[in-house]
Amino acid sequence: MSILIHYYKLITKTMELYNVVTKLIGPVDPAGETNTDNERFENLKVMTDLVNRLLTDIDTVAYNNKDKKEFSKKRAADYAINFYKQIGIV
């Protein structure tokens, strides 16, 4: 499989997951109307809780595997650590 096909499949899967999650959570951007914004604020809290849980999972992979000798474990840890660097957490 070529690298472009692999990348395309990864992007497609990511976007499918994103679309499902955002539809399940609902809109988060305030509209300027109190009742709507109260609901969207609750949606925002759900979204940030989900992101926190995902980041915790990524952190666990990094922490538990950073000093491992097995290639696949070290690769996962390095990937997680690099992700954190890209988003400015590390």
Number of C-alpha atoms within 10 A of each C-alpha: 5 7 8 9 10 11 11 12 12 12 12 12 12 11 12 11 12 12 11 11 13 13 10 11 16 16 18 19 12 14 12 9 8 10 10 14 16 15 14 19 16 14 19 18 13 15 19 11 12 14 12 12 12 12 14 12 13 18 17 14 19 23 14 13 19 18 12 12 10 9 9 11 17 18 16 17 23 18 16 22 19 15 16 16 11 10 8 8 9 9
